[in-house]
Amino acid sequence: MGMTMSEKILARVSGQSKVSAGDIVWVKVDIAMMHDLLGPWLVDAGFRRLGGQLFDKDKVVVVSDHCTPPATVQQADILKFTRDWARNQDLTYYYEFEGPCHQVIVEHGHVRPGRLILGTDSHTCMAGGLGAFATGIGSTEMIGVLLTGETWLKVPETIKVVWEGKIPHGVYAKDLILETIKDIGHAGATYQSIEFSGEAIKDLSIDERLVLSNMAVEAGAKTGLIEPDEKVANYLRSKGVDEELDLIRSDENASFSRVLYKDASILEPQVACPHEVDNVHSVSLVEGKPVDQVYLGSCTNGRISDLRIAAEILKGKKISKNIRCLVVPASQQIWLQANKEGILDILTEAGCIVNMPSCGACGGFTSGVIGAGEVVMSSSNRNFRGRMGSPKGEVYLGSPATVAATAIEGKITDPRKYLSMEVR
């Protein structure tokens, strides 16, 4: 029997020629990532008590993103602690005010096919879009990783999701993943990998592949993997990665716990309705729902292609006078690119407020939380009660195109009528 991508990666990092789903393996970690909110200020006491010596300062990456810019004294204290800790540990890689950690580690070349990446955030799985086995761990578990560079993992079973067909006009990766989560359920892939494949997946840009892997955890998955190809190799070369890459793939005779076949050609724009990410319906069934805020951004859908889509829809138009529209590029690099292309001008002239890259509004921390009774249409990844502010608010999730169209009308809107046929 052959091996899945997950099995191959975990075999490599455990020093074995073969592992199978269900095996418990002791693994060596390629990258240990922490962010400010669940990082140094939580791990430091235990870390120092057990010796306080990093296993390899070149393999530890810290990104301050949740408390930037700080909106409270507590957040400012956490940010200062994180910055000082990184300096005291003489870390090679510390990033601050550059954007959400998942996007930052991709942009700086820390994510590569075949690597094992562990981070103190559940959306660490986003790195699977480049063919890495990446997953979230707790802060306590991270202490052991920081000290030894090792931990144990159970080799997960893999659900294979095959998306065939051409993706139609007005439909995006966000729609594919929402439809996938609807089928699997918000806990249907618990402690399993999801492997995305098929014609439609191969056609996706790197930006859009990262959307799928980012939200794999919303089905309970340990990670979400996509077979790396020349698109991945070219992307990493553009980030300065010049080493030979392991373009790992599952064997043809690999064993999967489940295989789902989906037809992208018949898919419509999808919306996840409150208060579960698997409460998904076609946009036509929820059109007309008034909103108070729209949010375009996050590590899920704040990349340059997402901002270009929104600019295509909003150019020469104005957002509804009844709402506020927040735009948060997924990184400082993306902010600069969008500014260079004139996208930020288009969005600002339409009435949007462009904020600095951070996790603030997505997690309900800073810069755009919603109040009781308010409704938001968001391009982010979660919509449970209280996710973006008040537990009495409502969060709907959709693609950047759906978000932009909703901003124009002030109510949930099918984006296809605002898109030229040349733009998918």
Secondary structure, DSSP 8 states (H G I E B T S, - for coil): -B--HHHHHHHHHTT-S---TT-EEEEE-SEEEEESTTSHHHHHHHHHHTT---S-TTSEEEEE-TTSS--SHHHHHHHHHHHHHHHHTT-SEEEESS--HHHHHHHTT---TT-EEEESSGGGGGGGGGT-EEEE--HHHHHHHHHHSEEEEE--EEEEEEEES---TT--HHHHHHHHHHHH-TTTTTTEEEEEESHHHHHS-HHHHHHHHHGGGGGT-SEEEE---HHHHHHHHHTT--S--------TTB--SEEEEEEGGG---EEE-TT-TT-EEEHHHHTT-B-SEEEEEHHHH-SHHHHHHHHHHHTT----TT-EEEEE-SSHHHHHHHHHTTHHHHHHHTT-EE--SSSTTTTTSSSS-B-TT-EEEESSS--STTTTB-TTSEEEE--HHHHHHHHHHTB---GGGGS-TT--
